Structures are given as C-alpha cells and as structure tokens.
Amino acid sequence: MNTQLLLLADSRLPAGGHAHSGGLEAAATAGVVDDLGGLADFLRGRLATSGLVAAALAAAACHHARTHAHSDGTSRTGWAGLDGEADARTPSPAQRRASRAQGRSLLRAARTAWPGPALDALRAAVPGGAHHPIVLGATAAAAGGDPGQAAVITAYGVVTGSASAAVRLLGLDPLAVQRVLAGLARTVDSVAAEAADYADEDWARLPAVSAPILDLFAELHLRSDVRLFES
C-alpha cells in the first residue's frame, strides 16, 4: 500500500472521523458493550453487516472512479446512481445523515489533498453530499489505489473508529483494545477480500446485509440529550 493510501487510512486525516463512534456510543449507553469481550463481539457484528456493505460500496466507487473519472450524470450508472445504492442499503435516517456528513467532510479533505476529475464529478453529481463509502472509494482511486485497497481501508475504519470511541466512552485499556483489533485483523482482510469481488459487478448485486440493532441504536442515539459522538 502506497503512502498516499496510508494517509487516507490514518485516523488523523482531517475528515471528521473522530466525531463518529459507528454506533458504539449507543451500544454502550444501552449496556450492550461494557467490556473488551462485548467490544470484540460488536466489532465482529459491524464487520459482517454494515462493514461488508460499506467495503463493497467503496470498492465499486473506486472501480467507477478509475474507469469513469469524468462521469457526473444522475443516471443509474452515474455517481448519483451508486450513491442511491448506498441510500437503499442504509434504512436508518440517522445513519444516512451520519454517512453523508462524514462523506462531505472527507470529500473536502480529499479534494484538497488529491484533486482530480473523479472527485469533482462526484461532488457535482451529489451536491448534498455523497455517502461516506462512496467518497472513500473515489478518494482511494484519486490517491492511486485499487478497489481491493479501498475495501481494506473501509473495513479497517469500521473497526478502528468504534474501537477508539470505546476507549473514550468505557475507559478501556488502550493496549487491550489494540489486542482486540489485532485479533480481528484476519476478519478485516476476509471481509475486504469478499467486498472487493463486487467491484465491477452490477451495483444492484452489491451486498445488502442488514443490521437492525445498529439501525435502532442510530435512531436512539440521534434523540439522546447527552452524547459525545455524532453517531
């Protein structure tokens, strides 16, 4: 993986990722996650469901950016069409809001660091802000990555974002949390590899695995009076 992609995978990228817990805050508030074992189970569940969906969308977006860099149409085969596929796979309005907010933040950073026609076309096609996995995949292409690498970065971010939030929310030992992440590394690679296989498939065939409890947590979190994270 080249240095450009390492920058994209770095949590210090100024794209607002630190403000999102990926549902971990709501799960912790509900008492579903309160220790390392619960965190590991939560991360495995995210990877198998929304993680796979996000990684496949990112892989498809990367492939589209590499092959149709200037496409800005709103047809089923343009950027708006792929963003619509992400919308259809995100039934929770709260999750849609969070995904688009992250997408807007990432696109601002990406167009500064890796300016190019694909990112310009994506912004023009979805002026309200594309979903985060779509932007991530397009950015990976702009940074010289391929769909497999886009899928890895996405799957990696699914676990590391929530794990980082767990340290702040639950006071878990950061070293122990890193051990949990190390134990999930092969699962991350497996999910990314499965997602990358969909890169050049018809978008209607992309994974649509559901996680109803995460949808419910997202809606409850949005209505919470006190919260540290946006999602």
HELIX and SHEET records of a PDB file:
HELIX    1   1 THR A    3  ALA A    9  1                                   7    
HELIX    2   2 GLY A   17  ALA A   19  5                                   3    
HELIX    3   3 LEU A   24  THR A   29  1                                   6    
HELIX    4   4 LEU A   36  ARG A   46  1                                  11    
HELIX    5   5 LEU A   47  GLY A   51  3                                   5    
HELIX    6   6 LEU A   52  THR A   67  1                                  16    
HELIX    7   7 TRP A   79  ALA A   88  1                                  10    
HELIX    8   8 PRO A   93  ALA A  113  1                                  21    
HELIX    9   9 PRO A  117  ALA A  125  1                                   9    
HELIX   10  10 HIS A  132  ALA A  142  1                                  11    
HELIX   11  11 PRO A  147  LEU A  170  1                                  24    
HELIX   12  12 PRO A  174  GLY A  183  1                                  10    
HELIX   13  13 ALA A  185  ALA A  196  1                                  12    
HELIX   14  14 TRP A  203  ARG A  205  5                                   3    
HELIX   15  15 PRO A  212  LEU A  222  1                                  11    
END                                                                             
